[in-house]
Amino acid sequence: MLSIMMKDPVVWGSLLGLGVVIGICAYYLYLFVHNTHEDL
């Protein structure tokens, strides 16, 4: 089952999309924390 999932391009597309979304969220969270920290 796991080997079939690893060979499926749909799974890789989903993981890549999820990784991009998480990366963007982390980036904006970092910017938000960095900017609020400078204001204090």
C-alpha positions as CSV (number, residue, x, y, z in Angstrom):
1,M,0.0,0.0,0.0
2,L,2.8,2.4,0.9
3,S,4.8,1.7,-2.1
4,I,1.8,2.3,-4.4
5,M,1.2,5.7,-2.7
6,M,4.9,6.6,-3.1
7,K,4.7,5.9,-6.9
8,D,1.5,7.9,-7.3
9,P,2.1,11.4,-8.7
10,V,-1.2,12.6,-7.2
11,V,0.2,11.9,-3.7
12,W,3.4,13.9,-4.5
13,G,1.4,16.8,-5.9
14,S,-0.7,16.9,-2.8
15,L,2.4,16.8,-0.5
16,L,4.1,19.5,-2.6
17,G,1.0,21.7,-2.4
18,L,0.6,21.1,1.3
19,G,4.3,21.9,1.8
20,V,4.0,25.1,-0.2
21,V,1.0,26.2,1.9
22,I,2.7,25.4,5.2
23,G,5.9,27.2,4.0
24,I,4.0,30.4,3.0
25,C,2.1,30.3,6.4
26,A,5.4,29.9,8.3
27,Y,7.0,32.7,6.2
28,Y,4.2,35.2,7.0
29,L,4.2,34.1,10.7
30,Y,7.9,34.8,10.8
31,L,7.4,38.3,9.2
32,F,4.6,39.1,11.6
33,V,6.6,38.1,14.6
34,H,9.7,39.9,13.3
35,N,7.8,43.1,12.7
36,T,5.9,43.1,16.0
37,H,9.2,42.4,17.8
38,E,10.9,45.5,16.3
39,D,8.0,47.7,17.3
40,L,8.2,46.9,21.0
